[in-house]
Amino acid sequence: MAFLADALSRVKPSATIAVTQKARELKNAGRDVIGLGAGEPDFDTPDNIKSAAIDAIRRGETKYPPVSGIVPLREAIAAKFKRENNLDYKPAQTIVGTGGKQILFNALMATINPGDEVVIPSPYWVSYPEMVAICGGTSVFAPTTIDNGFKLSAEALEKAITPRTKWLMLNSPSNPSGAAYTEAELRALADVLLKHPQVWVLTDDMYEHLTYGDFVFRTIAEVEPKLYERTLTMNGVSKAYAMTGWRIGYAAGPIELIKAMDMIQGQQTSGACTIAQWAAVEALNGPQDFVRKNKAIFQNRRDLVVSMLNQARGIECPSPEGAFYVYPSCAKLIGKKTPGGKVIDGDETFCSELLETEGVAVVFGTAFGLGPNFRISYATSEKLLEEACTRIQRFAGSLV
Ligand SMILES: Cc1ncc(COP(=O)(O)O)c(C=O)c1O
């Protein structure tokens, strides 16, 4: 439609939303569908956080907030970064947005000129390249492999950087692969970045609290303090505290960048919902046992899914360090046929046939920029996961 902006022609609709929609349609039509597409915890927000929001309403915290966030939340964010990441940020260096998504968007809006490049390791969260495109920038994809655990290597980063590179988007633990970078792996990336002072790092630490076993989470500005001056450290309450609907994300970084993001936000939303901000204060400052408890639940689910998928014929599923996703490969099944004669010509067909025949909704890997793989979200009960994996085993076993 000629009336619509040119920028829209550069943007793709979300594949994750499309899968969720298709699964919903089949369900409404009476099919028995297990949806493993959703990117949100299946737990409810803890009661202490809900109560903090209700108290805020009763106290009349219902007026416009300061654009960058209410002072108690910016203080709680600064304290969180010190306590958990050993990073010194003043409250004035922090900003609260309507979800981590808006933080990322505003950081790109505030910095990208036409032709500027953003290095994005693939597989990536679907929104990164679309946000870059809307802002007029160019995404440069740096591929990873299943053999290196879907992690960006120093060599691949070096190769992707040009004089036009403005940002490296780093997401650990990753959506969609669950891969999380160790301190040594971040060190290797930091060494490359130190050679290229024009490149800033936008680190998306949204899944920080969801890492398993003895993995120790680190963020890049902590590992290499020389990068502190050119890092925006982004995080949020959505995944750690089961608060996806409250829409609170935050970041900390150099004051000039924060001020620029504040200016954009001032013309855009005037700041995030005050009630949700008070809930986030309680999430960050209150008891953290919810996070520990859920971590253990997610770890059991990960182990179940990884073990069952590796028993499916032709599927290879590495065990990732974090998040609530696994990213198995279906490479060995490409070229095979379903009993009905349909050729599996890629991960998209694999996933659509899996949904049609077994009623299991997963997202095809090509949507995240690296295939043939598929993403499973294990943010659902063990019972459903077990049933879904049994169906995947049956589907994979039926291909000839
Ligand atoms: C990697 C990653 N970053 C950021 C977000 C945004 O989270 P929110 O906007 O809910 O804070 C998500 C949500 O799916 C995500 O997976």
The ligand as a Gaussian input file, in Angstrom:
#p B3LYP/6-31G(d) Opt

LIG

0 1
 C       16.779000     -12.140000      23.874000
 C       15.643000     -11.286000      24.296000
 N       15.861000      -9.992000      24.530000
 C       14.874000      -9.175000      24.899000
 C       13.597000      -9.629000      25.067000
 C       12.532000      -8.625000      25.442000
 O       11.978000      -8.836000      26.636000
 P       10.952000      -7.789000      27.272000
 O       10.612000      -6.797000      26.234000
 O        9.795000      -8.609000      27.711000
 O       11.661000      -7.162000      28.423000
 C       13.300000     -10.974000      24.817000
 C       11.923000     -11.468000      24.921000
 O       11.543000     -12.458000      24.337000
 C       14.360000     -11.830000      24.434000
 O       14.148000     -13.120000      24.196000

